[in-house]
Amino acid sequence: MRKWVIILVLLAVVFGVLYYLTFGYYSEGKRGGFITRLSNKGYLFKTYEGELKMGGLYEGDGSLNASEWTFSVSGKNKDAITKLEEAIASGHRVSLTYEEKFFTLPWNGDTKFFVTNVEVLAGSGGATQNPNNFPKVQPEQPTEIDTTKVL
């Protein structure tokens, strides 16, 4: 009888550790930027995989060095998926709340970063309208040339 209790306790501990490693996380945070890709991937376990382009710093030659961050979204999180698709269509910046898992598992997606909440930042300007946040300059209107006065 005592042998079965010990085996049962060991199985419960192993199950608890595996459960925590599968569904738990050790880091959470926020990242902001423009969504450049969102796709539904997987052969057996379907998850949404995306890329967030975060603003970079200008280098000496005047180019923008933006970094990309890949993330996963559960197919059950319909609210986040809808907001991500809206942000792609409108070109607005987003703020993503995420949890970082211990390691990747086939049913958790391709990355260790799992998005739990999406906030579309309204009025932030779109990447498609003005990607470098330069002030918009209206072109000069052509002036009429008076062809009646010839030198």
N, C-alpha and C positions, 0 to 999 in steps of 0.2 A: 504494500500500500504506500509506504513511504517513497519507494522508487517512482511511482506514478505521480506523486505530488511534485517531486523534484523535476521530473520531465515536463510536467505541465507548467511549472514556474519558469523553467528555461525557455520553453516554447513561447510563453507570454512575453518574456523579455525580448527574445529574438523578433517576434512579431511587432512589438512596440518600437524597437529600434528601426526595423524596416519601414514601418508606417511613418515614423518621424522623418526618415531620410527621403521617403517618397513624397510626402505632402508638406513637410516642414520647409522652412527657409531660414537662412542665417543672416540675410541682409535685405533691407528695403530702402527705397529711395525714389527720387524724381529726376527726370531728364526732360529737357525741352528742345524743340527743333521742328523741322519739317518732315513729314512722312513722305518717303520716296517710293516705297514698295509695300504691298500687303498681298500675300498670296495664301491660298488654302493648300497645304501640302500634306503628304503622307500616304503610304500605301494602305495600311491597316488602321492606324491611329491618325485621324485628321486634326491638324492644328493650323492656326494662322501664323505665318512667319512674316515679319516686316523689318524695314530699315528706317531709322530715324537719322536724318542729316542734321547734325548739330553745327552751330555757327563756329567758324574758325577765326584765326587771326590772320591779318594781312602780313604777307612775307615781304622781303625787300624788293622783289620784282613786281609787286602790286597785285599778286594773285591771292585768291581766297583759299585757305587751307582748311576745308571743313572735314570733320571726321564723321564716319558712319557708325551707327550702333545697331546691332541686330537684336531682335527680341521675338518672343513667342506670345501668342494669345490663345487661351482656351476657346474652343468652338462653342462652349456653353455660355461664354461671356458676350452675349449678343449686343448689349449696350455699348461696350467698348469697341466692338467690331463696327457697329453703325457709326460711332463718332470718328473712328479712324478713316472709314470710307468717306465720310463727310469732309474731313480735313484734307484728304487727297483731292477730292473734287473741287473744293473751294481754294486750296492752296494756303490755308491758315496754319499758323504755328500751333503746336499742341504741347501740353505738359503731361507726361506719362508717369503714373505711379507704378512701380514694379517691385517684385520680390525676386531675390536671387536664390535659386535652389542650390543644394549641395553639389549636384552633378546632373547631367542630362540623362533622361530615361526615354525610351521610345514613345511612351504615351504622354510625355510632358512637352515634347517639341524638340526642335533642333538646338535651342540655346538654353543657358541656365537662367536667363532673365525672362520672367513671366509678368506681363502687363496685367494689372488688376483694375486700373481706373484710367480714363482718358478725359482730359479737360481741353476743349478746343478754345484757344485764346482768340476771342473776337476782336476785330479791329487791329490785328497785328500785321496786316498786310500779307499778301500772298507771295509765295515763291515764284509763281508764274507771272504775276503782275510786275513785281519789282524785286528780283532775287537778291540784289546786293544792297538794298536799302539806300540807294542813291536817290537824291531828290529828283523828282520828275521835272523835266524841262520841256516846255512847249516849244515846238519848232517855230521859227520866225515866219510870219506870213509874207508871201512874196509881194513886193511892191510893184505897182503898175509902172511901166516904162512909157514915157511920153515919146512916141515915135514921130510926132509932128515937128519937133525941133531937131533938125539935122544940122550938124556942124558943117 
